[in-house]
Amino acid sequence: MNLRRFAALAVVASAAVALVAGCGSSSDDSQTTADGKTVLRYQGSPSQVRWYELADHLGYFERVSLEWKGDTTSGPQDIQSVATNQVDIGGAFNGSVAKLQQAGSKVTAVLSDVGSDADTFQGYYSLEGSGINTARDLIGKKVGINTLGAYHEYAIKEWLHREGLSDNEINQVEFLVVPPVNTEQALHQKQIDVGNLGTIIKDVALEHGGLHELFRDTDLIGSLAISSFVVRDDYLESNPDDVRDFVQGTARAIRWAQTHTREEVIAKYEEIINARGRAENTDYVQHWKSAGVPTPGGVIHAEEYSLWVDEAVRLGELPAGIDVNTLFTNEYNPYANGTYKPDADSEGNALASK
């Protein structure tokens, strides 16, 4: 298993800054389609549908056209690809966005991407009968997460802190990178003592049985967005109308999913996956339960950054005094800038009261 410390993210972020300097302005590199639309490069997720892919399928973009540049399974890698001008849009955990920005990368979050709610959440599990039932039981134990320095490490450390462990005790918990598809097996083979599970992987593992839930992220944050889409500042400055189109279309796609039935969303996801021809299946999306993002159209709230920035400051990983309102903008989101009311649907029409 790959062992890296959280501090490595700052090193990578600093390297990203250096690479940005050599990549040139995105405005010089922008491409257009035959019908004059600006091409936005992006990375996808295997057997999943990202919000902007849904927006494209629903016809919500007027000025931009998407170009798939491959898949990513890591949020930090996705936004580092934005910072180094390999792609134009990407999404990651808000804490990772803050660290990348503080390391010098000129990127800005423009709308929320992923969140947790009562139906869509991340759980943290030990084996039944393992004796690991409380936060204190994790001291000296191994915890499997998908990426070091990203959301799950932050969430577990915040839980340990709230449960009364000292920083020294928290530092005795060992974090290991385990691909999500291998987490259940790693638990049963006792390669790790606690593992993070989410989405369909969590559903299948819980059906198999034998797991004890320590906590879920909604115990810490309630219903809250945890990840944002970012763009480079130079791209935003040179192509504000294209960014506005991307955000409005993606925000409307999120709102579409928030206001349609589970069956309608799954059917639309099946159409998208089957049409793009990437040798995928649609088993994953059958377990879709909710948008996760709680705000209409993914409008960003300051607390969705301040929670994790405050923790990073406490851990000595970010400096004190960061104004989280400088890390994101809602200027382009139609559900925040007055274009649509917050209670409107994806077409701007008022939703019928329940």
C-alpha positions as CSV (number, residue, x, y, z in Angstrom):
1,M,0.0,0.0,0.0
2,N,1.2,3.6,-0.7
3,L,2.0,5.5,2.5
4,R,2.4,9.3,2.2
5,R,2.0,11.9,4.8
6,F,-0.5,14.8,4.5
7,A,2.3,17.3,4.1
8,A,3.1,15.8,0.7
9,L,0.0,17.6,-0.7
10,A,1.6,21.0,0.0
11,V,4.7,19.8,-1.9
12,V,2.7,18.7,-4.9
13,A,0.7,21.9,-4.8
14,S,3.9,24.0,-4.8
15,A,5.1,22.0,-7.8
16,A,1.8,22.7,-9.5
17,V,2.4,26.5,-9.1
18,A,5.8,26.1,-10.8
19,L,4.2,24.2,-13.6
20,V,1.5,26.8,-14.1
21,A,4.1,29.4,-14.8
22,G,5.4,27.4,-17.7
23,C,2.0,26.4,-19.1
24,G,1.0,29.8,-20.5
25,S,-2.3,31.5,-20.3
26,S,-5.4,29.4,-20.9
27,S,-6.8,32.2,-23.0
28,D,-4.1,31.6,-25.6
29,D,-4.7,27.9,-25.6
30,S,-8.6,27.9,-25.8
31,Q,-10.0,25.9,-28.7
32,T,-13.4,26.3,-30.4
33,T,-15.7,23.9,-32.1
34,A,-16.9,24.3,-35.7
35,D,-20.0,26.1,-34.5
36,G,-17.9,28.5,-32.4
37,K,-18.3,27.1,-28.9
38,T,-15.4,27.2,-26.5
39,V,-13.9,23.8,-25.7
40,L,-13.7,23.0,-22.0
41,R,-11.3,20.1,-21.2
42,Y,-12.3,17.9,-18.2
43,Q,-11.7,14.5,-16.5
44,G,-14.5,12.1,-15.9
45,S,-15.2,9.4,-13.4
46,P,-15.5,5.8,-14.5
47,S,-19.1,4.5,-14.7
48,Q,-20.3,7.8,-13.2
49,V,-21.8,11.0,-14.5
50,R,-20.4,14.3,-13.4
51,W,-22.7,17.3,-13.2
52,Y,-21.3,19.1,-16.2
53,E,-21.8,15.9,-18.3
54,L,-25.5,15.9,-17.2
55,A,-25.7,19.6,-18.1
56,D,-24.3,18.9,-21.5
57,H,-26.8,16.1,-22.1
58,L,-29.7,18.3,-21.0
59,G,-28.6,21.0,-23.4
60,Y,-27.9,23.6,-20.8
61,F,-24.7,25.0,-22.3
62,E,-24.9,27.8,-24.9
63,R,-21.3,28.9,-25.3
64,V,-19.1,25.9,-24.2
65,S,-18.6,22.3,-25.4
66,L,-17.0,19.6,-23.3
67,E,-13.9,17.5,-24.2
68,W,-13.1,14.4,-22.2
69,K,-9.4,14.0,-21.4
70,G,-9.6,10.8,-19.5
71,D,-10.7,9.7,-16.0
72,T,-9.6,10.6,-12.5
73,T,-10.5,9.0,-9.1
74,S,-8.7,11.6,-7.0
75,G,-10.0,15.1,-6.3
76,P,-6.5,16.6,-5.5
77,Q,-5.2,15.2,-8.8
78,D,-8.2,16.7,-10.6
79,I,-7.7,20.2,-9.4
80,Q,-3.9,20.0,-9.8
81,S,-4.6,19.2,-13.4
82,V,-6.6,22.4,-13.6
83,A,-3.8,24.4,-12.0
84,T,-1.2,23.0,-14.5
85,N,-3.5,23.7,-17.5
86,Q,-4.0,20.1,-18.4
87,V,-7.8,20.6,-18.1
88,D,-10.0,23.6,-17.6
89,I,-12.4,22.4,-14.9
90,G,-12.0,20.0,-12.0
91,G,-13.4,19.3,-8.6
92,A,-12.0,18.4,-5.2
93,F,-12.6,18.5,-1.4
94,N,-12.8,22.1,-0.2
95,G,-9.9,21.6,2.2
96,S,-7.7,20.5,-0.7
97,V,-8.9,23.5,-2.7
98,A,-7.9,25.8,0.2
99,K,-4.4,24.2,0.5
100,L,-3.8,24.4,-3.3
101,Q,-4.7,28.1,-3.2
102,Q,-2.6,28.9,-0.2
103,A,0.3,27.1,-1.9
104,G,0.1,29.8,-4.6
105,S,-2.0,28.2,-7.3
106,K,-4.4,30.8,-8.8
107,V,-7.7,28.9,-8.9
108,T,-11.2,29.8,-7.7
109,A,-14.1,27.6,-6.7
110,V,-17.2,28.5,-8.6
111,L,-19.9,26.0,-7.4
112,S,-20.3,23.0,-5.2
113,D,-19.7,19.5,-6.6
114,V,-20.2,16.8,-3.9
115,G,-22.1,16.8,-0.6
116,S,-23.5,14.6,2.0
117,D,-27.1,14.2,3.3
118,A,-29.3,11.6,5.0
119,D,-29.4,9.5,1.8
120,T,-25.9,10.1,0.4
121,F,-23.1,10.0,2.9
122,Q,-19.7,8.6,3.8
123,G,-19.4,6.0,6.6
124,Y,-16.4,4.8,8.6
125,Y,-16.5,1.1,9.6
126,S,-14.7,-1.5,11.6
127,L,-15.3,-5.3,11.7
128,E,-18.0,-6.5,14.1
129,G,-16.3,-8.1,17.1
130,S,-13.0,-6.3,16.4
131,G,-13.2,-4.3,19.7
132,I,-13.0,-1.0,17.8
133,N,-16.1,0.8,18.8
134,T,-14.9,4.3,19.9
135,A,-12.5,7.0,18.8
136,R,-10.0,6.0,21.5
137,D,-9.9,2.5,20.1
138,L,-8.3,3.9,16.9
139,I,-5.0,4.9,18.7
140,G,-2.3,2.8,17.1
141,K,-4.6,1.4,14.5
142,K,-4.6,1.5,10.7
143,V,-7.3,3.4,8.8
144,G,-7.8,2.9,5.1
145,I,-8.9,6.0,3.0
146,N,-8.9,6.6,-0.7
147,T,-6.5,9.6,-0.8
148,L,-4.2,11.0,1.9
149,G,-4.7,14.7,2.6
150,A,-8.2,14.9,1.2
151,Y,-11.7,14.7,2.7
152,H,-11.7,11.4,4.5
153,E,-8.5,12.1,6.4
154,Y,-9.9,15.5,7.5
155,A,-13.2,13.9,8.5
156,I,-11.7,11.2,10.6
157,K,-9.3,13.6,12.3
158,E,-12.1,16.0,13.0
159,W,-14.2,13.2,14.5
160,L,-11.2,12.0,16.7
161,H,-10.7,15.6,17.9
162,R,-14.4,16.0,18.8
163,E,-14.4,12.7,20.6
164,G,-11.7,14.1,22.9
165,L,-8.4,12.7,21.5
166,S,-5.3,14.9,21.8
167,D,-3.3,15.9,18.8
168,N,-0.6,13.5,19.9
169,E,-3.1,10.7,20.2
170,I,-4.5,11.5,16.8
171,N,-1.0,11.4,15.3
172,Q,-0.7,7.8,16.5
173,V,-3.5,6.8,14.0
174,E,-1.9,5.4,10.8
175,F,-3.6,6.3,7.5
176,L,-3.1,4.1,4.5
177,V,-4.2,4.5,0.9
178,V,-6.7,1.8,0.0
179,P,-8.7,1.9,-3.3
180,P,-12.4,2.1,-2.4
181,V,-13.2,-1.2,-4.2
182,N,-10.6,-3.0,-2.0
183,T,-11.7,-1.5,1.3
184,E,-14.2,-4.2,2.4
185,Q,-11.7,-6.9,1.5
186,A,-8.9,-5.1,3.4
187,L,-11.1,-4.9,6.5
188,H,-12.0,-8.6,6.4
189,Q,-8.4,-9.6,5.8
190,K,-7.4,-7.3,8.7
191,Q,-4.9,-5.3,6.6
192,I,-6.7,-2.3,8.1
193,D,-8.7,-1.8,11.2
194,V,-11.1,0.9,10.0
195,G,-12.1,1.8,6.5
196,N,-14.1,4.5,4.7
197,L,-17.0,3.3,2.5
198,G,-19.4,5.4,0.4
199,T,-21.8,5.1,-2.6
200,I,-22.5,1.7,-4.1
201,I,-19.4,0.2,-2.5
202,K,-20.8,1.0,0.9
203,D,-24.2,-0.4,0.0
204,V,-22.8,-3.7,-1.3
205,A,-20.4,-4.1,1.7
206,L,-23.3,-3.5,4.2
207,E,-25.4,-6.0,2.4
208,H,-22.6,-8.5,2.9
209,G,-22.7,-7.8,6.7
210,G,-20.1,-8.1,9.4
211,L,-19.3,-4.3,9.7
212,H,-19.7,-1.9,12.6
213,E,-20.4,1.7,11.9
214,L,-18.2,4.1,13.9
215,F,-19.6,7.3,12.5
216,R,-20.8,8.9,9.3
217,D,-19.7,12.3,7.9
218,T,-23.2,13.7,8.4
219,D,-22.7,13.2,12.2
220,L,-20.1,15.9,11.9
221,I,-21.4,18.3,9.2
222,G,-25.1,17.5,8.8
223,S,-26.2,18.2,5.2
224,L,-23.3,20.1,3.7
225,A,-21.4,20.3,0.4
226,I,-17.8,19.1,0.8
227,S,-16.3,19.6,-2.6
228,S,-16.2,22.3,-5.3
229,F,-15.5,22.8,-9.0
230,V,-12.6,25.2,-9.7
231,V,-11.3,27.1,-12.6
232,R,-7.9,28.9,-13.1
233,D,-8.0,32.6,-12.4
234,D,-6.4,33.5,-15.7
235,Y,-9.1,31.5,-17.5
236,L,-11.8,33.2,-15.5
237,E,-10.4,36.6,-16.3
238,S,-10.0,35.9,-20.0
239,N,-13.2,33.9,-20.6
240,P,-15.8,35.2,-18.0
241,D,-18.7,34.6,-20.3
242,D,-17.6,31.0,-20.9
243,V,-17.2,30.4,-17.1
244,R,-20.6,32.0,-16.6
245,D,-22.1,29.6,-19.1
246,F,-20.4,26.6,-17.6
247,V,-21.6,27.5,-14.1
248,Q,-25.1,28.3,-15.0
249,G,-25.5,25.1,-17.0
250,T,-23.9,22.9,-14.3
251,A,-25.9,24.6,-11.6
252,R,-29.1,23.9,-13.5
253,A,-28.1,20.3,-13.9
254,I,-27.6,20.0,-10.2
255,R,-31.0,21.6,-9.7
256,W,-32.5,19.2,-12.2
257,A,-31.3,16.2,-10.2
258,Q,-32.5,17.9,-7.0
259,T,-36.0,18.3,-8.3
260,H,-36.5,15.1,-10.2
261,T,-37.2,11.6,-9.0
262,R,-34.5,9.0,-8.4
263,E,-35.9,6.9,-11.3
264,E,-35.7,9.9,-13.7
265,V,-32.1,10.7,-12.7
266,I,-30.9,7.1,-13.0
267,A,-32.6,6.8,-16.5
268,K,-30.8,9.9,-17.6
269,Y,-27.5,8.7,-16.3
270,E,-27.9,5.4,-18.1
271,E,-28.5,7.3,-21.4
272,I,-25.3,9.3,-20.9
273,I,-23.1,6.4,-20.0
274,N,-24.4,4.2,-22.8
275,A,-24.0,7.0,-25.4
276,R,-20.4,7.9,-24.6
277,G,-18.8,4.6,-25.5
278,R,-16.2,4.2,-22.8
279,A,-16.7,0.4,-22.1
280,E,-18.5,1.1,-18.9
281,N,-21.6,-0.4,-17.3
282,T,-24.5,1.3,-15.5
283,D,-24.5,-0.9,-12.4
284,Y,-23.0,1.9,-10.3
285,V,-25.7,4.5,-11.1
286,Q,-28.5,2.2,-10.1
287,H,-27.6,3.0,-6.5
288,W,-28.0,6.8,-6.9
289,K,-30.1,8.1,-4.1
290,S,-29.8,11.9,-4.0
291,A,-27.8,14.8,-5.3
292,G,-26.0,15.1,-2.0
293,V,-25.3,18.8,-2.6
294,P,-27.9,20.5,-0.3
295,T,-28.0,24.0,-1.7
296,P,-30.1,24.9,-4.8
297,G,-27.8,24.6,-7.8
298,G,-24.7,24.1,-5.8
299,V,-24.4,27.6,-4.3
300,I,-21.3,27.7,-2.1
301,H,-21.7,28.7,1.6
302,A,-18.7,30.0,3.6
303,E,-19.1,27.4,6.3
304,E,-18.4,24.7,3.7
305,Y,-14.8,26.0,3.7
306,S,-14.4,27.5,7.1
307,L,-15.1,24.1,8.8
308,W,-12.1,22.5,7.1
309,V,-9.8,25.6,7.1
310,D,-10.3,25.9,10.8
311,E,-9.3,22.3,11.3
312,A,-6.2,22.7,9.1
313,V,-5.2,25.7,11.1
314,R,-5.5,23.8,14.3
315,L,-3.4,21.0,12.8
316,G,-0.7,23.5,11.7
317,E,-1.3,22.8,8.0
318,L,-2.7,26.2,7.0
319,P,-1.9,29.7,8.5
320,A,-4.4,31.5,10.6
321,G,-6.3,34.5,9.2
322,I,-7.5,33.1,5.9
323,D,-10.7,34.8,4.6
324,V,-12.6,31.9,3.2
325,N,-14.8,34.2,1.2
326,T,-11.8,34.8,-1.1
327,L,-11.5,31.1,-2.0
328,F,-14.8,30.9,-3.9
329,T,-17.3,33.0,-5.8
330,N,-21.1,32.6,-6.4
331,E,-21.1,35.4,-8.9
332,Y,-21.8,33.1,-11.9
333,N,-24.4,30.9,-10.2
334,P,-27.9,31.7,-11.4
335,Y,-29.4,30.6,-8.0
336,A,-27.2,33.2,-6.2
337,N,-26.9,36.1,-8.6
338,G,-30.6,36.8,-8.9
339,T,-31.2,35.1,-12.3
340,Y,-33.3,32.4,-10.6
341,K,-34.9,32.3,-7.2
342,P,-33.4,29.7,-4.9
343,D,-36.8,27.8,-4.9
344,A,-36.9,27.7,-8.7
345,D,-36.4,24.6,-10.9
346,S,-33.7,24.1,-13.5
347,E,-35.7,26.3,-16.0
348,G,-36.2,29.1,-13.5
349,N,-39.9,28.2,-12.8
350,A,-41.2,28.3,-9.3
351,L,-41.5,24.9,-7.7
352,A,-45.0,23.8,-6.6
353,S,-45.2,24.0,-2.8
354,K,-45.5,20.6,-1.0
